[in-house]
Amino acid sequence: MILMRKITRISWLFAMAAFITACATVPPRSASEIAEDKKIELAVIQQLTDDPGIYAQHIEVSVRRGVVTLSGFVLEGRELFEAIQIASRVPGVISVNDQMELEVFGRGGKGGGGG
């Protein structure tokens, strides 16, 4: 009887783990989604590069399903804030994930944009 309960618990745990894994799996992007993400990525890069108030050389841009991730670093807090604002205004952007760091006197640290 005790062995049966243990087997039932283990089976239940495996079933729950399989269910959670299946729910957490994101389906692959379609060709049109990939193309749209690339279009958004290029537009964000262009907007950042065109802005005279931002030195965009160290900002990396990636896009997945309309969610823009900005990473790398900036040298001023103003640039960090402006980069997030610029990216969020590009058509097709759903949200902006700020992973940039603010370099102060050559020392890195997490920005504070938290997009």
C-alpha positions as CSV (number, residue, x, y, z in Angstrom):
1,M,0.0,0.0,0.0
2,I,2.8,2.5,0.9
3,L,4.7,1.5,-2.3
4,M,1.6,2.2,-4.3
5,R,1.2,5.7,-2.8
6,K,4.9,6.4,-3.6
7,I,4.4,5.3,-7.2
8,T,1.3,7.4,-7.5
9,R,3.1,10.4,-6.2
10,I,6.0,10.0,-8.5
11,S,3.7,9.4,-11.5
12,W,1.8,12.6,-10.6
13,L,5.0,14.6,-10.3
14,F,6.2,13.4,-13.7
15,A,2.9,14.2,-15.2
16,M,2.9,17.7,-13.7
17,A,6.5,18.3,-14.9
18,A,5.6,17.3,-18.4
19,F,2.5,19.5,-18.4
20,I,4.5,22.5,-17.1
21,T,7.2,21.9,-19.7
22,A,4.6,21.7,-22.5
23,C,3.0,24.9,-21.4
24,A,6.3,26.8,-21.2
25,T,7.4,25.8,-24.7
26,V,7.0,28.7,-27.1
27,P,6.2,27.7,-30.7
28,P,8.8,28.7,-33.3
29,R,8.4,32.0,-35.2
30,S,7.0,31.8,-38.7
31,A,8.9,33.2,-41.6
32,S,6.7,36.3,-41.6
33,E,7.3,36.9,-37.9
34,I,11.0,36.6,-38.4
35,A,10.8,39.1,-41.3
36,E,8.7,41.5,-39.3
37,D,11.1,41.3,-36.3
38,K,14.1,42.0,-38.6
39,K,12.2,45.0,-40.1
40,I,11.6,46.4,-36.6
41,E,15.2,45.7,-35.5
42,L,16.6,47.6,-38.5
43,A,14.1,50.5,-37.9
44,V,15.1,50.8,-34.2
45,I,18.9,50.7,-35.1
46,Q,18.3,53.4,-37.7
47,Q,16.3,55.6,-35.3
48,L,19.0,55.2,-32.5
49,T,21.8,55.9,-35.0
50,D,20.0,59.0,-36.4
51,D,19.5,60.6,-33.0
52,P,22.3,63.1,-32.4
53,G,21.8,62.9,-28.6
54,I,22.7,59.2,-28.5
55,Y,26.0,57.5,-29.1
56,A,24.5,54.2,-30.3
57,Q,27.7,52.3,-31.2
58,H,27.5,50.2,-28.0
59,I,23.7,49.6,-28.0
60,E,22.7,46.2,-29.3
61,V,19.1,45.6,-30.5
62,S,17.3,42.3,-30.8
63,V,13.6,41.7,-31.5
64,R,11.4,38.7,-30.9
65,R,7.7,38.9,-31.7
66,G,7.7,42.7,-31.5
67,V,9.5,42.8,-28.1
68,V,12.6,44.8,-28.5
69,T,15.6,44.1,-26.2
70,L,18.2,46.8,-25.8
71,S,21.5,45.6,-24.4
72,G,25.1,46.9,-24.3
73,F,25.9,50.2,-22.6
74,V,25.5,53.9,-22.7
75,L,27.7,56.6,-21.2
76,E,24.9,58.9,-19.8
77,G,21.7,58.2,-18.0
78,R,19.9,60.5,-20.5
79,E,21.0,58.2,-23.3
80,L,19.6,55.2,-21.6
81,F,16.2,56.8,-21.1
82,E,16.1,58.3,-24.6
83,A,17.1,54.9,-26.3
84,I,14.1,53.2,-24.6
85,Q,11.8,56.0,-25.7
86,I,13.0,56.0,-29.3
87,A,12.7,52.2,-29.5
88,S,9.2,52.3,-28.0
89,R,8.0,54.7,-30.7
90,V,9.0,52.5,-33.7
91,P,5.9,51.1,-35.4
92,G,5.4,47.4,-34.6
93,V,7.2,47.5,-31.2
94,I,5.0,45.9,-28.5
95,S,7.4,46.6,-25.6
96,V,11.0,47.4,-24.8
97,N,13.1,45.2,-22.5
98,D,16.0,47.3,-21.1
99,Q,19.1,45.3,-20.5
100,M,21.5,48.2,-21.0
101,E,24.1,49.2,-18.5
102,L,25.2,52.7,-17.6
103,E,29.0,53.1,-17.8
104,V,30.1,55.6,-15.3
105,F,33.9,56.4,-15.3
106,G,34.5,53.1,-16.9
107,R,32.5,51.1,-14.4
108,G,29.4,49.2,-15.4
109,G,26.2,49.0,-13.6
110,K,22.5,48.2,-14.4
111,G,20.7,51.2,-15.8
112,G,17.4,51.8,-14.3
113,G,15.1,52.0,-17.2
114,G,13.6,48.5,-16.6
115,G,11.5,48.6,-19.8
